[in-house]
């Protein structure tokens, strides 16, 4: 009698996944996961960066407030204008001119007797920005620079001693900022707007009281 062949009852479409393939898939998954986690940890922490910047900016303002208030009491110039210009002109004391040479306001030198440094700067002329080289005053400290800045408004310039009277006599920062631009302190056609914006954003008007 012929032997019966055993039937294979397993589904013909069923295939066991080799162990090595399973391990490979798991390893790929782990690699992808680790890569994703690395990207997440490499991202800058925006909150901490902003907090650091805010702290440095606050420290910068606090350094200038006492001198600005003193100059206000003596000469009448608003502290908000002094500090606002310093922020705008020096980029919070980070510019080369302010960090290395203590010139917070971009004050130029026109006398051979001044301690000065020649640097490149941008000016607005004939409807466009151009780069020029100019001599800027060098100061021993930020305080010395702030005092010289105020005396510029008090004494004016050789050709017009009353050039900045509008800045000194202004009762509010908006009027003073407009007087700054009208007097030609800077060539930027938006200078008054920029100074005002800095003052309002940082609530510098609180120091005018």
Secondary structure, 3 states (H helix, E strand, C coil): CCCCCCCCCCCCCCCCCCHHHHHHHHHHHHHHHHHHHHHHHHCCCHHHHHHHHHHHHHHHHHHHHHHHHHHHHHHCCCHHHHHHHHHHHHCCCCCHHHHHHCCCCCCECCCCCCCEEEEEEEEEECCEEEEEEEEEECCCCHHHHHHHHHHHHHHCECCECCCCHHHHHCCCHHHHHHHHHHCCCCCCCCHHHHHHHHHHHCCHHHHHC
